[in-house]
Amino acid sequence: MTDRWLSVDEIAEYLGVAKDTIYTWVNAKGMPGHKVGRFWKFKKDDVDSWVRAGGANEA
């Protein structure tokens, strides 16, 4: 199963950033994620596209 939803911990490790950075990006920069209950979940392909489009660049 390669197309599973990733947690905040997993996507932070994948991108090499802190969990706090992920929450900041979700709230301030529109990082693509979905709230499932009280947890954020991410698709790696969506996040990769967002990063390539410059979503993680400092403003």
CHARMM-style PDB file with segment names, atoms N, HN, CA, C and O in Angstrom:
ATOM      1  N   MET     1       0.852  -1.183   0.000  1.00  0.00      PROA
ATOM      2  CA  MET     1       0.000   0.000   0.000  1.00  0.00      PROA
ATOM      3  C   MET     1       0.895   1.243   0.000  1.00  0.00      PROA
ATOM      4  O   MET     1       1.411   1.640   1.045  1.00  0.00      PROA
ATOM      5  N   THR     2       1.073   1.842  -1.153  1.00  0.00      PROA
ATOM      6  HN  THR     2       0.653   1.519  -2.002  1.00  0.00      PROA
ATOM      7  CA  THR     2       1.983   2.976  -1.258  1.00  0.00      PROA
ATOM      8  C   THR     2       1.263   4.318  -1.228  1.00  0.00      PROA
ATOM      9  O   THR     2       1.906   5.355  -1.064  1.00  0.00      PROA
ATOM     10  N   ASP     3      -0.046   4.319  -1.381  1.00  0.00      PROA
ATOM     11  HN  ASP     3      -0.568   3.477  -1.515  1.00  0.00      PROA
ATOM     12  CA  ASP     3      -0.784   5.573  -1.456  1.00  0.00      PROA
ATOM     13  C   ASP     3      -1.609   5.808  -0.190  1.00  0.00      PROA
ATOM     14  O   ASP     3      -2.773   6.201  -0.263  1.00  0.00      PROA
ATOM     15  N   ARG     4      -1.003   5.566   0.957  1.00  0.00      PROA
ATOM     16  HN  ARG     4      -0.058   5.246   1.017  1.00  0.00      PROA
ATOM     17  CA  ARG     4      -1.757   5.720   2.198  1.00  0.00      PROA
ATOM     18  C   ARG     4      -1.636   7.143   2.731  1.00  0.00      PROA
ATOM     19  O   ARG     4      -0.762   7.900   2.311  1.00  0.00      PROA
ATOM     20  N   TRP     5      -2.507   7.493   3.643  1.00  0.00      PROA
ATOM     21  HN  TRP     5      -3.218   6.878   3.984  1.00  0.00      PROA
ATOM     22  CA  TRP     5      -2.478   8.803   4.285  1.00  0.00      PROA
ATOM     23  C   TRP     5      -1.360   8.829   5.325  1.00  0.00      PROA
ATOM     24  O   TRP     5      -1.189   7.870   6.078  1.00  0.00      PROA
ATOM     25  N   LEU     6      -0.603   9.919   5.368  1.00  0.00      PROA
ATOM     26  HN  LEU     6      -0.742  10.698   4.756  1.00  0.00      PROA
ATOM     27  CA  LEU     6       0.502  10.054   6.311  1.00  0.00      PROA
ATOM     28  C   LEU     6       0.111  10.987   7.453  1.00  0.00      PROA
ATOM     29  O   LEU     6      -0.654  11.934   7.269  1.00  0.00      PROA
ATOM     30  N   SER     7       0.649  10.700   8.631  1.00  0.00      PROA
ATOM     31  HN  SER     7       1.270   9.931   8.781  1.00  0.00      PROA
ATOM     32  CA  SER     7       0.399  11.535   9.804  1.00  0.00      PROA
ATOM     33  C   SER     7       1.320  12.748   9.790  1.00  0.00      PROA
ATOM     34  O   SER     7       2.209  12.851   8.945  1.00  0.00      PROA
ATOM     35  N   VAL     8       1.104  13.659  10.722  1.00  0.00      PROA
ATOM     36  HN  VAL     8       0.381  13.576  11.408  1.00  0.00      PROA
ATOM     37  CA  VAL     8       1.975  14.831  10.866  1.00  0.00      PROA
ATOM     38  C   VAL     8       3.413  14.381  11.121  1.00  0.00      PROA
ATOM     39  O   VAL     8       4.347  14.911  10.520  1.00  0.00      PROA
ATOM     40  N   ASP     9       3.589  13.404  12.011  1.00  0.00      PROA
ATOM     41  HN  ASP     9       2.830  12.974  12.499  1.00  0.00      PROA
ATOM     42  CA  ASP     9       4.940  12.890  12.300  1.00  0.00      PROA
ATOM     43  C   ASP     9       5.613  12.360  11.036  1.00  0.00      PROA
ATOM     44  O   ASP     9       6.779  12.652  10.773  1.00  0.00      PROA
ATOM     45  N   GLU    10       4.868  11.580  10.261  1.00  0.00      PROA
ATOM     46  HN  GLU    10       3.921  11.342  10.475  1.00  0.00      PROA
ATOM     47  CA  GLU    10       5.438  10.959   9.064  1.00  0.00      PROA
ATOM     48  C   GLU    10       5.763  11.983   7.982  1.00  0.00      PROA
ATOM     49  O   GLU    10       6.812  11.893   7.344  1.00  0.00      PROA
ATOM     50  N   ILE    11       4.872  12.959   7.766  1.00  0.00      PROA
ATOM     51  HN  ILE    11       4.020  13.032   8.284  1.00  0.00      PROA
ATOM     52  CA  ILE    11       5.131  13.940   6.713  1.00  0.00      PROA
ATOM     53  C   ILE    11       6.258  14.880   7.135  1.00  0.00      PROA
ATOM     54  O   ILE    11       7.026  15.339   6.289  1.00  0.00      PROA
ATOM     55  N   ALA    12       6.365  15.173   8.431  1.00  0.00      PROA
ATOM     56  HN  ALA    12       5.741  14.801   9.118  1.00  0.00      PROA
ATOM     57  CA  ALA    12       7.471  16.000   8.925  1.00  0.00      PROA
ATOM     58  C   ALA    12       8.800  15.275   8.712  1.00  0.00      PROA
ATOM     59  O   ALA    12       9.775  15.884   8.273  1.00  0.00      PROA
ATOM     60  N   GLU    13       8.841  13.994   9.017  1.00  0.00      PROA
ATOM     61  HN  GLU    13       8.049  13.499   9.374  1.00  0.00      PROA
ATOM     62  CA  GLU    13      10.063  13.216   8.802  1.00  0.00      PROA
ATOM     63  C   GLU    13      10.396  13.145   7.314  1.00  0.00      PROA
ATOM     64  O   GLU    13      11.557  13.284   6.932  1.00  0.00      PROA
ATOM     65  N   TYR    14       9.397  12.931   6.485  1.00  0.00      PROA
ATOM     66  HN  TYR    14       8.453  12.818   6.796  1.00  0.00      PROA
ATOM     67  CA  TYR    14       9.584  12.849   5.040  1.00  0.00      PROA
ATOM     68  C   TYR    14      10.189  14.139   4.481  1.00  0.00      PROA
ATOM     69  O   TYR    14      11.078  14.097   3.631  1.00  0.00      PROA
ATOM     70  N   LEU    15       9.694  15.296   4.969  1.00  0.00      PROA
ATOM     71  HN  LEU    15       8.971  15.330   5.659  1.00  0.00      PROA
ATOM     72  CA  LEU    15      10.180  16.585   4.483  1.00  0.00      PROA
ATOM     73  C   LEU    15      11.419  17.079   5.230  1.00  0.00      PROA
ATOM     74  O   LEU    15      12.076  18.022   4.791  1.00  0.00      PROA
ATOM     75  N   GLY    16      11.735  16.445   6.352  1.00  0.00      PROA
ATOM     76  HN  GLY    16      11.201  15.679   6.709  1.00  0.00      PROA
ATOM     77  CA  GLY    16      12.907  16.849   7.127  1.00  0.00      PROA
ATOM     78  C   GLY    16      12.707  18.137   7.898  1.00  0.00      PROA
ATOM     79  O   GLY    16      13.634  18.932   8.055  1.00  0.00      PROA
ATOM     80  N   VAL    17      11.485  18.337   8.379  1.00  0.00      PROA
ATOM     81  HN  VAL    17      10.732  17.691   8.251  1.00  0.00      PROA
ATOM     82  CA  VAL    17      11.173  19.532   9.164  1.00  0.00      PROA
ATOM     83  C   VAL    17      10.502  19.106  10.472  1.00  0.00      PROA
ATOM     84  O   VAL    17      10.148  17.941  10.656  1.00  0.00      PROA
ATOM     85  N   ALA    18      10.337  20.081  11.378  1.00  0.00      PROA
ATOM     86  HN  ALA    18      10.625  21.027  11.228  1.00  0.00      PROA
ATOM     87  CA  ALA    18       9.684  19.818  12.658  1.00  0.00      PROA
ATOM     88  C   ALA    18       8.169  19.736  12.489  1.00  0.00      PROA
ATOM     89  O   ALA    18       7.606  20.286  11.542  1.00  0.00      PROA
ATOM     90  N   LYS    19       7.519  19.041  13.424  1.00  0.00      PROA
ATOM     91  HN  LYS    19       7.976  18.595  14.193  1.00  0.00      PROA
ATOM     92  CA  LYS    19       6.058  18.955  13.399  1.00  0.00      PROA
ATOM     93  C   LYS    19       5.428  20.342  13.483  1.00  0.00      PROA
ATOM     94  O   LYS    19       4.417  20.599  12.830  1.00  0.00      PROA
ATOM     95  N   ASP    20       6.008  21.232  14.271  1.00  0.00      PROA
ATOM     96  HN  ASP    20       6.829  21.023  14.801  1.00  0.00      PROA
ATOM     97  CA  ASP    20       5.475  22.592  14.388  1.00  0.00      PROA
ATOM     98  C   ASP    20       5.471  23.299  13.038  1.00  0.00      PROA
ATOM     99  O   ASP    20       4.568  24.084  12.748  1.00  0.00      PROA
ATOM    100  N   THR    21       6.476  23.024  12.216  1.00  0.00      PROA
ATOM    101  HN  THR    21       7.209  22.387  12.452  1.00  0.00      PROA
ATOM    102  CA  THR    21       6.541  23.613  10.880  1.00  0.00      PROA
ATOM    103  C   THR    21       5.379  23.127  10.032  1.00  0.00      PROA
ATOM    104  O   THR    21       4.795  23.908   9.280  1.00  0.00      PROA
ATOM    105  N   ILE    22       5.037  21.864  10.139  1.00  0.00      PROA
ATOM    106  HN  ILE    22       5.511  21.230  10.750  1.00  0.00      PROA
ATOM    107  CA  ILE    22       3.904  21.316   9.382  1.00  0.00      PROA
ATOM    108  C   ILE    22       2.624  22.040   9.774  1.00  0.00      PROA
ATOM    109  O   ILE    22       1.857  22.457   8.907  1.00  0.00      PROA
ATOM    110  N   TYR    23       2.385  22.193  11.081  1.00  0.00      PROA
ATOM    111  HN  TYR    23       3.008  21.854  11.786  1.00  0.00      PROA
ATOM    112  CA  TYR    23       1.173  22.890  11.529  1.00  0.00      PROA
ATOM    113  C   TYR    23       1.157  24.337  11.038  1.00  0.00      PROA
ATOM    114  O   TYR    23       0.102  24.837  10.650  1.00  0.00      PROA
ATOM    115  N   THR    24       2.293  25.010  11.046  1.00  0.00      PROA
ATOM    116  HN  THR    24       3.150  24.603  11.361  1.00  0.00      PROA
ATOM    117  CA  THR    24       2.383  26.385  10.545  1.00  0.00      PROA
ATOM    118  C   THR    24       2.053  26.428   9.063  1.00  0.00      PROA
ATOM    119  O   THR    24       1.297  27.293   8.620  1.00  0.00      PROA
ATOM    120  N   TRP    25       2.616  25.497   8.288  1.00  0.00      PROA
ATOM    121  HN  TRP    25       3.230  24.795   8.648  1.00  0.00      PROA
ATOM    122  CA  TRP    25       2.357  25.462   6.848  1.00  0.00      PROA
ATOM    123  C   TRP    25       0.892  25.185   6.547  1.00  0.00      PROA
ATOM    124  O   TRP    25       0.328  25.766   5.620  1.00  0.00      PROA
ATOM    125  N   VAL    26       0.274  24.305   7.320  1.00  0.00      PROA
ATOM    126  HN  VAL    26       0.732  23.833   8.074  1.00  0.00      PROA
ATOM    127  CA  VAL    26      -1.146  23.995   7.107  1.00  0.00      PROA
ATOM    128  C   VAL    26      -1.991  25.239   7.362  1.00  0.00      PROA
ATOM    129  O   VAL    26      -2.881  25.561   6.575  1.00  0.00      PROA
ATOM    130  N   ASN    27      -1.715  25.932   8.452  1.00  0.00      PROA
ATOM    131  HN  ASN    27      -0.992  25.671   9.092  1.00  0.00      PROA
ATOM    132  CA  ASN    27      -2.540  27.069   8.855  1.00  0.00      PROA
ATOM    133  C   ASN    27      -2.230  28.357   8.100  1.00  0.00      PROA
ATOM    134  O   ASN    27      -3.144  29.133   7.819  1.00  0.00      PROA
ATOM    135  N   ALA    28      -0.968  28.601   7.766  1.00  0.00      PROA
ATOM    136  HN  ALA    28      -0.226  27.970   7.995  1.00  0.00      PROA
ATOM    137  CA  ALA    28      -0.590  29.892   7.185  1.00  0.00      PROA
ATOM    138  C   ALA    28      -0.298  29.841   5.686  1.00  0.00      PROA
ATOM    139  O   ALA    28      -0.407  30.857   4.999  1.00  0.00      PROA
ATOM    140  N   LYS    29       0.072  28.668   5.178  1.00  0.00      PROA
ATOM    141  HN  LYS    29       0.161  27.843   5.736  1.00  0.00      PROA
ATOM    142  CA  LYS    29       0.507  28.594   3.784  1.00  0.00      PROA
ATOM    143  C   LYS    29      -0.321  27.651   2.925  1.00  0.00      PROA
ATOM    144  O   LYS    29       0.002  27.427   1.758  1.00  0.00      PROA
ATOM    145  N   GLY    30      -1.369  27.106   3.486  1.00  0.00      PROA
ATOM    146  HN  GLY    30      -1.631  27.288   4.434  1.00  0.00      PROA
ATOM    147  CA  GLY    30      -2.271  26.276   2.695  1.00  0.00      PROA
ATOM    148  C   GLY    30      -1.717  24.929   2.287  1.00  0.00      PROA
ATOM    149  O   GLY    30      -2.064  24.409   1.227  1.00  0.00      PROA
ATOM    150  N   MET    31      -0.860  24.359   3.114  1.00  0.00      PROA
ATOM    151  HN  MET    31      -0.577  24.781   3.975  1.00  0.00      PROA
ATOM    152  CA  MET    31      -0.341  23.018   2.821  1.00  0.00      PROA
ATOM    153  C   MET    31      -1.520  22.054   2.716  1.00  0.00      PROA
ATOM    154  O   MET    31      -2.393  22.053   3.584  1.00  0.00      PROA
ATOM    155  N   PRO    32      -1.557  21.232   1.661  1.00  0.00      PROA
ATOM    156  CA  PRO    32      -2.705  20.334   1.481  1.00  0.00      PROA
ATOM    157  C   PRO    32      -2.720  19.205   2.506  1.00  0.00      PROA
ATOM    158  O   PRO    32      -1.809  18.380   2.570  1.00  0.00      PROA
ATOM    159  N   GLY    33      -3.760  19.198   3.287  1.00  0.00      PROA
ATOM    160  HN  GLY    33      -4.501  19.868   3.235  1.00  0.00      PROA
ATOM    161  CA  GLY    33      -3.951  18.166   4.291  1.00  0.00      PROA
ATOM    162  C   GLY    33      -5.429  18.088   4.620  1.00  0.00      PROA
ATOM    163  O   GLY    33      -6.196  18.986   4.269  1.00  0.00      PROA
ATOM    164  N   HSD    34      -5.825  17.036   5.281  1.00  0.00      PROA
ATOM    165  HN  HSD    34      -5.203  16.307   5.566  1.00  0.00      PROA
ATOM    166  CA  HSD    34      -7.227  16.836   5.630  1.00  0.00      PROA
ATOM    167  C   HSD    34      -7.317  16.463   7.094  1.00  0.00      PROA
ATOM    168  O   HSD    34      -6.545  15.645   7.594  1.00  0.00      PROA
ATOM    169  N   LYS    35      -8.262  17.069   7.765  1.00  0.00      PROA
ATOM    170  HN  LYS    35      -8.889  17.734   7.359  1.00  0.00      PROA
ATOM    171  CA  LYS    35      -8.479  16.767   9.171  1.00  0.00      PROA
ATOM    172  C   LYS    35      -9.397  15.555   9.262  1.00  0.00      PROA
ATOM    173  O   LYS    35     -10.502  15.552   8.719  1.00  0.00      PROA
ATOM    174  N   VAL    36      -8.928  14.541   9.948  1.00  0.00      PROA
ATOM    175  HN  VAL    36      -8.031  14.544  10.389  1.00  0.00      PROA
ATOM    176  CA  VAL    36      -9.699  13.325  10.166  1.00  0.00      PROA
ATOM    177  C   VAL    36      -9.882  13.215  11.675  1.00  0.00      PROA
ATOM    178  O   VAL    36      -8.970  12.823  12.404  1.00  0.00      PROA
ATOM    179  N   GLY    37     -11.083  13.571  12.125  1.00  0.00      PROA
ATOM    180  HN  GLY    37     -11.823  13.890  11.533  1.00  0.00      PROA
ATOM    181  CA  GLY    37     -11.281  13.686  13.567  1.00  0.00      PROA
ATOM    182  C   GLY    37     -10.448  14.851  14.073  1.00  0.00      PROA
ATOM    183  O   GLY    37     -10.613  15.982  13.616  1.00  0.00      PROA
ATOM    184  N   ARG    38      -9.555  14.579  15.015  1.00  0.00      PROA
ATOM    185  HN  ARG    38      -9.421  13.660  15.387  1.00  0.00      PROA
ATOM    186  CA  ARG    38      -8.676  15.647  15.501  1.00  0.00      PROA
ATOM    187  C   ARG    38      -7.273  15.557  14.921  1.00  0.00      PROA
ATOM    188  O   ARG    38      -6.387  16.306  15.332  1.00  0.00      PROA
ATOM    189  N   PHE    39      -7.060  14.662  13.980  1.00  0.00      PROA
ATOM    190  HN  PHE    39      -7.780  14.054  13.646  1.00  0.00      PROA
ATOM    191  CA  PHE    39      -5.739  14.441  13.390  1.00  0.00      PROA
ATOM    192  C   PHE    39      -5.660  14.969  11.972  1.00  0.00      PROA
ATOM    193  O   PHE    39      -6.637  14.905  11.226  1.00  0.00      PROA
ATOM    194  N   TRP    40      -4.501  15.489  11.597  1.00  0.00      PROA
ATOM    195  HN  TRP    40      -3.707  15.541  12.203  1.00  0.00      PROA
ATOM    196  CA  TRP    40      -4.237  15.892  10.218  1.00  0.00      PROA
ATOM    197  C   TRP    40      -3.629  14.717   9.481  1.00  0.00      PROA
ATOM    198  O   TRP    40      -2.775  14.013  10.020  1.00  0.00      PROA
ATOM    199  N   LYS    41      -4.068  14.502   8.246  1.00  0.00      PROA
ATOM    200  HN  LYS    41      -4.762  15.073   7.808  1.00  0.00      PROA
ATOM    201  CA  LYS    41      -3.535  13.447   7.380  1.00  0.00      PROA
ATOM    202  C   LYS    41      -3.152  14.061   6.040  1.00  0.00      PROA
ATOM    203  O   LYS    41      -3.765  15.028   5.589  1.00  0.00      PROA
ATOM    204  N   PHE    42      -2.134  13.488   5.414  1.00  0.00      PROA
ATOM    205  HN  PHE    42      -1.637  12.702   5.781  1.00  0.00      PROA
ATOM    206  CA  PHE    42      -1.569  14.050   4.194  1.00  0.00      PROA
ATOM    207  C   PHE    42      -1.312  12.968   3.164  1.00  0.00      PROA
ATOM    208  O   PHE    42      -0.938  11.846   3.504  1.00  0.00      PROA
ATOM    209  N   LYS    43      -1.515  13.315   1.903  1.00  0.00      PROA
ATOM    210  HN  LYS    43      -1.819  14.227   1.627  1.00  0.00      PROA
ATOM    211  CA  LYS    43      -1.121  12.457   0.786  1.00  0.00      PROA
ATOM    212  C   LYS    43       0.231  12.955   0.289  1.00  0.00      PROA
ATOM    213  O   LYS    43       0.404  14.142   0.014  1.00  0.00      PROA
ATOM    214  N   LYS    44       1.172  12.048   0.180  1.00  0.00      PROA
ATOM    215  HN  LYS    44       1.032  11.084   0.403  1.00  0.00      PROA
ATOM    216  CA  LYS    44       2.531  12.423  -0.208  1.00  0.00      PROA
ATOM    217  C   LYS    44       2.554  13.119  -1.568  1.00  0.00      PROA
ATOM    218  O   LYS    44       3.280  14.098  -1.738  1.00  0.00      PROA
ATOM    219  N   ASP    45       1.786  12.643  -2.526  1.00  0.00      PROA
ATOM    220  HN  ASP    45       1.196  11.848  -2.388  1.00  0.00      PROA
ATOM    221  CA  ASP    45       1.765  13.250  -3.862  1.00  0.00      PROA
ATOM    222  C   ASP    45       1.259  14.693  -3.818  1.00  0.00      PROA
ATOM    223  O   ASP    45       1.788  15.561  -4.512  1.00  0.00      PROA
ATOM    224  N   ASP    46       0.227  14.947  -2.997  1.00  0.00      PROA
ATOM    225  HN  ASP    46      -0.203  14.241  -2.433  1.00  0.00      PROA
ATOM    226  CA  ASP    46      -0.302  16.313  -2.865  1.00  0.00      PROA
ATOM    227  C   ASP    46       0.744  17.241  -2.255  1.00  0.00      PROA
ATOM    228  O   ASP    46       0.925  18.371  -2.708  1.00  0.00      PROA
ATOM    229  N   VAL    47       1.424  16.755  -1.230  1.00  0.00      PROA
ATOM    230  HN  VAL    47       1.277  15.837  -0.862  1.00  0.00      PROA
ATOM    231  CA  VAL    47       2.448  17.570  -0.560  1.00  0.00      PROA
ATOM    232  C   VAL    47       3.629  17.805  -1.493  1.00  0.00      PROA
ATOM    233  O   VAL    47       4.168  18.911  -1.536  1.00  0.00      PROA
ATOM    234  N   ASP    48       4.035  16.789  -2.234  1.00  0.00      PROA
ATOM    235  HN  ASP    48       3.597  15.891  -2.198  1.00  0.00      PROA
ATOM    236  CA  ASP    48       5.136  16.953  -3.196  1.00  0.00      PROA
ATOM    237  C   ASP    48       4.795  18.033  -4.224  1.00  0.00      PROA
ATOM    238  O   ASP    48       5.636  18.877  -4.534  1.00  0.00      PROA
ATOM    239  N   SER    49       3.581  18.014  -4.750  1.00  0.00      PROA
ATOM    240  HN  SER    49       2.898  17.329  -4.498  1.00  0.00      PROA
ATOM    241  CA  SER    49       3.155  19.019  -5.726  1.00  0.00      PROA
ATOM    242  C   SER    49       3.154  20.409  -5.113  1.00  0.00      PROA
ATOM    243  O   SER    49       3.576  21.374  -5.751  1.00  0.00      PROA
ATOM    244  N   TRP    50       2.682  20.515  -3.882  1.00  0.00      PROA
ATOM    245  HN  TRP    50       2.340  19.731  -3.364  1.00  0.00      PROA
ATOM    246  CA  TRP    50       2.633  21.798  -3.178  1.00  0.00      PROA
ATOM    247  C   TRP    50       4.042  22.359  -2.971  1.00  0.00      PROA
ATOM    248  O   TRP    50       4.273  23.552  -3.168  1.00  0.00      PROA
ATOM    249  N   VAL    51       4.971  21.506  -2.577  1.00  0.00      PROA
ATOM    250  HN  VAL    51       4.784  20.537  -2.416  1.00  0.00      PROA
ATOM    251  CA  VAL    51       6.364  21.946  -2.384  1.00  0.00      PROA
ATOM    252  C   VAL    51       6.968  22.387  -3.708  1.00  0.00      PROA
ATOM    253  O   VAL    51       7.616  23.431  -3.775  1.00  0.00      PROA
ATOM    254  N   ARG    52       6.763  21.601  -4.763  1.00  0.00      PROA
ATOM    255  HN  ARG    52       6.237  20.753  -4.708  1.00  0.00      PROA
ATOM    256  CA  ARG    52       7.310  21.955  -6.088  1.00  0.00      PROA
ATOM    257  C   ARG    52       6.763  23.278  -6.609  1.00  0.00      PROA
ATOM    258  O   ARG    52       7.455  24.012  -7.314  1.00  0.00      PROA
ATOM    259  N   ALA    53       5.514  23.575  -6.256  1.00  0.00      PROA
ATOM    260  HN  ALA    53       4.952  22.979  -5.683  1.00  0.00      PROA
ATOM    261  CA  ALA    53       4.883  24.830  -6.695  1.00  0.00      PROA
ATOM    262  C   ALA    53       5.325  26.017  -5.856  1.00  0.00      PROA
ATOM    263  O   ALA    53       4.886  27.140  -6.101  1.00  0.00      PROA
ATOM    264  N   GLY    54       6.189  25.789  -4.867  1.00  0.00      PROA
ATOM    265  HN  GLY    54       6.546  24.877  -4.667  1.00  0.00      PROA
ATOM    266  CA  GLY    54       6.701  26.881  -4.049  1.00  0.00      PROA
ATOM    267  C   GLY    54       5.918  27.137  -2.793  1.00  0.00      PROA
ATOM    268  O   GLY    54       6.119  28.167  -2.150  1.00  0.00      PROA
ATOM    269  N   GLY    55       5.038  26.247  -2.417  1.00  0.00      PROA
ATOM    270  HN  GLY    55       4.875  25.410  -2.939  1.00  0.00      PROA
ATOM    271  CA  GLY    55       4.219  26.450  -1.209  1.00  0.00      PROA
ATOM    272  C   GLY    55       5.000  26.566   0.067  1.00  0.00      PROA
ATOM    273  O   GLY    55       4.565  27.239   1.002  1.00  0.00      PROA
ATOM    274  N   ALA    56       6.155  25.918   0.128  1.00  0.00      PROA
ATOM    275  HN  ALA    56       6.508  25.372  -0.631  1.00  0.00      PROA
ATOM    276  CA  ALA    56       6.949  25.931   1.353  1.00  0.00      PROA
ATOM    277  C   ALA    56       7.984  27.061   1.358  1.00  0.00      PROA
ATOM    278  O   ALA    56       8.732  27.205   2.325  1.00  0.00      PROA
ATOM    279  N   ASN    57       8.032  27.854   0.301  1.00  0.00      PROA
ATOM    280  HN  ASN    57       7.424  27.737  -0.484  1.00  0.00      PROA
ATOM    281  CA  ASN    57       9.000  28.956   0.255  1.00  0.00      PROA
ATOM    282  C   ASN    57       8.662  29.996   1.306  1.00  0.00      PROA
ATOM    283  O   ASN    57       7.496  30.211   1.638  1.00  0.00      PROA
ATOM    284  N   GLU    58       9.708  30.642   1.826  1.00  0.00      PROA
ATOM    285  HN  GLU    58      10.655  30.467   1.556  1.00  0.00      PROA
ATOM    286  CA  GLU    58       9.480  31.718   2.789  1.00  0.00      PROA
ATOM    287  C   GLU    58       8.959  32.942   2.055  1.00  0.00      PROA
ATOM    288  O   GLU    58       9.436  33.281   0.972  1.00  0.00      PROA
ATOM    289  N   ALA    59       7.989  33.590   2.648  1.00  0.00      PROA
ATOM    290  HN  ALA    59       7.602  33.314   3.528  1.00  0.00      PROA
ATOM    291  CA  ALA    59       7.360  34.750   1.995  1.00  0.00      PROA
ATOM    292  C   ALA    59       8.003  36.040   2.432  1.00  0.00      PROA
ATOM    293  OT1 ALA    59       7.600  37.113   1.984  1.00  0.00      PROA
TER     294      ALA     59
END
